[in-house]
Amino acid sequence: MKVAMISLLMATTIISCNKEESDSGVVTNFAITGSGQDAVAQSFLQKPFSWIIPSAVALSPPALEDSNGSVIDLNEAWIVLKKIQFNSSESDNDVGNANYSAHYKGPFFIDLLSDTPISLGEIRLPERGLRRVKMLLHKDNNVPASAPAALSGKSIYLNGMINTHNFIYVADDTTDFQISGPNAVLPEEDKDLLAVIRLADLLKKIDLSGIVADTTIDSASRFPAVNPCPLIHAPASDLYTCFVKGIAQAAKFGKDNGDKDLDSNDDTVN
């Protein structure tokens, strides 16, 4: 599977200007990866250098499959985010917890097949539990040179092959998706916060057997299908919906123990 270069718009200088935080609390780092399960190799670089040199390698899974077991070769996978917000409440309706929030502001062009998790830099958060991270999808016509041209004006871009047929998925969706759960994750200075979008889990829940020719799936051609992703969204009647709804379900958010993945040894909200 192709390993692409990461792209973070305007690099560290812009990151420092594009985050909003309080004046007290814990300074920690936040990163995003599109790892497949068991696909992250441990790094022994220390955190003080993590904002300069990516401190882990996110390896693509050896094989991706759809819900029928058909092998998928995923060449590119990108998302564009405008705003990333952390909340102490599990949902907007949760009145049982103080709804504190802090956020980064983009746009951020995130290559989910990057060979390194993408660090958004440090942010100051209160010393209280986080139960949710909300990410606003964004479409931007000014894409960086390292991103595919087809990402222009789109918020999600996937390019791959299944059963010898090429497929492209592009979304112009600008809604937010969130990773939330009942477990409170307490920020710490020596442990990074991490969002992991498991592409293997996403694809495994979608039936792509209807792709029998080179296909482009977008908001105008949504690719109708019968019961294509019941584990993601039972009412879905097209592949376009399956992908955009499935991203949040394939994601985890928590506190990394140092191996740049989230597993049973890490504190996670979900």
C-alpha positions in Angstrom: 0.0 0.0 0.0 1.3 3.4 -0.9 2.7 5.4 2.0 2.2 9.1 1.3 3.8 12.2 2.8 2.0 14.1 5.5 0.8 17.6 5.0 -0.1 20.0 7.7 -0.9 23.5 6.3 1.8 26.1 7.0 3.5 23.7 9.5 4.4 24.6 13.1 4.2 28.4 12.7 0.6 28.3 11.7 -0.2 25.7 14.4 0.9 28.0 17.1 -1.5 30.7 15.8 -4.4 28.4 15.2 -5.1 27.0 18.6 -7.1 28.6 21.4 -6.5 27.6 25.0 -6.8 28.8 28.6 -4.0 30.4 30.6 -3.7 27.6 33.1 -3.8 23.8 33.2 -1.8 21.1 31.5 0.2 21.5 28.3 0.0 18.4 26.2 0.2 17.4 22.6 -2.5 16.1 20.2 -2.0 13.9 17.1 -4.1 12.1 14.5 -3.3 8.9 12.7 -5.2 6.7 10.2 -3.7 3.5 11.5 -5.0 0.1 10.8 -5.2 -2.3 13.8 -1.9 -3.5 15.1 -0.2 -1.1 12.6 1.8 1.2 14.7 5.5 0.7 15.5 6.8 2.0 18.8 9.3 4.8 18.8 11.8 5.7 21.5 12.2 9.4 20.7 11.4 11.6 23.7 8.4 13.9 23.8 10.4 17.2 23.9 11.3 16.5 20.2 7.9 15.3 19.1 6.8 18.6 17.7 10.0 18.7 15.5 10.4 15.1 14.5 7.3 12.8 14.4 7.8 10.3 17.1 6.2 7.1 15.7 5.6 5.3 12.5 2.0 4.4 11.6 2.3 1.4 9.2 -0.5 0.5 6.8 -2.2 -2.8 7.7 -1.1 -5.8 5.6 -4.5 -6.2 4.0 -7.7 -4.3 4.0 -11.0 -6.0 3.3 -14.6 -5.0 2.8 -17.5 -6.7 4.7 -17.4 -9.6 2.2 -13.7 -10.2 2.6 -12.7 -8.7 -0.8 -9.2 -7.3 -0.6 -8.9 -3.5 -0.9 -5.8 -1.7 -2.0 -6.1 1.8 -0.6 -3.7 4.2 -2.3 -4.8 7.6 -0.8 -6.9 8.7 2.2 -7.2 12.3 3.2 -9.5 14.4 5.4 -9.6 18.2 5.8 -10.5 19.6 9.2 -11.3 23.2 10.1 -11.7 23.0 13.8 -10.8 20.4 16.4 -12.5 20.9 19.8 -12.1 19.1 23.1 -14.9 18.8 25.6 -15.3 17.5 29.1 -18.9 16.5 28.4 -19.8 13.4 26.4 -22.4 15.2 24.4 -23.9 18.7 24.0 -26.8 17.6 26.1 -24.7 16.3 29.0 -25.4 18.7 31.9 -23.7 16.4 34.4 -20.2 17.6 33.5 -18.8 21.1 33.0 -18.8 21.6 29.3 -15.3 23.1 29.1 -13.8 23.3 25.6 -10.5 24.2 24.0 -9.7 23.9 20.3 -7.4 24.1 17.3 -8.4 26.1 14.2 -7.3 24.9 10.7 -7.6 24.2 8.0 -5.6 21.0 8.5 -5.0 18.6 5.5 -4.5 15.2 7.1 -3.0 12.3 5.2 -4.4 9.2 6.9 -1.9 7.0 5.2 1.0 9.0 6.3 4.0 7.0 7.7 3.9 9.2 10.8 1.0 10.4 13.0 0.3 14.1 12.4 1.0 16.3 15.4 -1.1 19.4 15.7 1.3 20.8 18.3 0.8 21.6 22.0 -2.3 22.8 23.6 -3.1 23.8 27.2 -6.1 21.9 28.7 -7.6 22.0 32.2 -6.8 19.3 34.7 -10.1 17.7 34.3 -11.4 14.7 32.4 -12.1 14.9 28.6 -14.9 12.8 27.2 -15.2 14.1 23.6 -13.2 15.5 20.7 -15.3 17.1 17.9 -13.8 17.6 14.4 -15.4 19.8 11.8 -15.0 18.6 8.3 -14.0 21.4 5.8 -13.6 21.8 2.1 -10.9 24.2 0.8 -9.8 25.0 -2.7 -6.3 25.8 -1.7 -4.8 22.4 -1.1 -1.0 21.9 -0.4 1.2 20.6 -3.2 1.6 17.2 -1.4 -2.1 16.6 -1.4 -4.0 15.1 -4.4 -5.6 17.7 -6.7 -8.9 15.9 -6.4 -9.0 17.0 -2.7 -9.7 20.6 -3.8 -13.1 21.7 -2.6 -13.6 18.3 -0.8 -13.4 17.3 2.8 -12.7 13.6 2.4 -10.8 11.8 -0.4 -10.2 8.1 -0.8 -8.6 6.4 -3.8 -8.2 2.6 -4.1 -8.9 -0.6 -5.9 -11.2 -3.6 -5.2 -11.6 -6.6 -7.4 -9.3 -5.0 -10.1 -11.6 -2.0 -10.3 -10.5 1.5 -9.3 -12.7 3.5 -7.0 -12.6 7.1 -5.8 -14.7 8.4 -2.9 -14.9 12.2 -2.4 -17.2 14.1 0.0 -18.0 17.7 0.2 -19.6 17.3 3.7 -18.9 20.1 6.2 -20.6 18.7 9.2 -18.8 17.7 12.4 -18.1 14.2 13.6 -17.1 13.4 17.1 -15.4 10.7 19.1 -17.0 10.4 22.5 -17.6 8.1 25.4 -18.4 7.8 29.1 -14.8 7.4 30.2 -13.0 10.6 31.3 -9.4 10.9 30.0 -7.3 13.2 32.2 -4.6 15.2 30.2 -1.0 14.7 31.3 2.1 16.6 30.2 4.1 13.5 29.5 1.4 11.6 27.5 0.0 12.8 24.2 -3.7 12.8 23.3 -4.3 10.8 20.2 -7.2 10.2 17.7 -6.9 7.0 15.7 -9.2 6.5 12.7 -8.9 2.8 12.0 -9.4 2.6 8.2 -9.4 -1.2 8.4 -12.4 -1.1 10.7 -14.2 1.4 8.5 -13.8 -0.6 5.3 -14.6 -3.9 7.0 -18.1 -2.6 7.8 -19.0 -1.6 4.2 -20.1 -3.9 1.4 -18.3 -2.8 -1.8 -19.3 -5.8 -3.9 -21.4 -3.5 -6.1 -18.3 -1.9 -7.6 -17.9 -3.9 -10.8 -16.3 -1.1 -12.9 -14.1 1.9 -12.3 -16.3 4.1 -10.0 -16.4 7.6 -8.5 -18.6 8.0 -5.5 -19.6 11.6 -4.5 -22.6 13.6 -3.4 -24.0 13.7 -6.9 -23.4 10.0 -7.6 -23.9 8.3 -4.2 -23.8 4.7 -5.5 -27.2 3.2 -4.4 -26.9 -0.1 -2.6 -29.1 -2.4 -0.6 -28.2 -2.6 3.1 -24.5 -1.7 2.4 -23.4 -0.9 6.0 -25.9 -2.1 8.7 -23.1 -1.9 11.4 -22.5 1.7 10.6 -25.9 3.1 9.7 -28.8 0.7 9.2 -31.0 3.1 7.1 -28.1 3.8 4.7 -29.1 3.1 1.1 -25.9 4.3 -0.7 -22.1 4.0 -0.3 -21.6 7.7 0.1 -23.5 7.7 3.4 -21.6 4.7 4.7 -18.2 6.3 4.4 -19.1 9.7 5.9 -21.1 8.1 8.7 -18.5 5.4 9.4 -15.5 7.6 10.1 -16.5 8.4 13.7 -17.4 4.8 14.4 -14.0 3.7 13.3 -12.2 6.2 15.5 -10.9 6.2 19.0 -9.7 9.1 21.2 -7.6 8.8 24.3 -4.2 9.2 26.0 -1.3 7.5 24.4 1.1 5.4 26.5 4.0 6.1 24.1 3.5 3.7 21.2 1.3 6.1 19.2 -1.6 3.7 19.1 -4.7 3.2 21.4 -5.1 -0.2 22.8 -6.2 -1.9 26.0 -3.2 -0.4 27.8 -4.3 3.2 27.1 -7.0 5.4 28.7 -9.7 6.0 26.1 -13.1 7.7 26.1 -14.6 4.9 24.0 
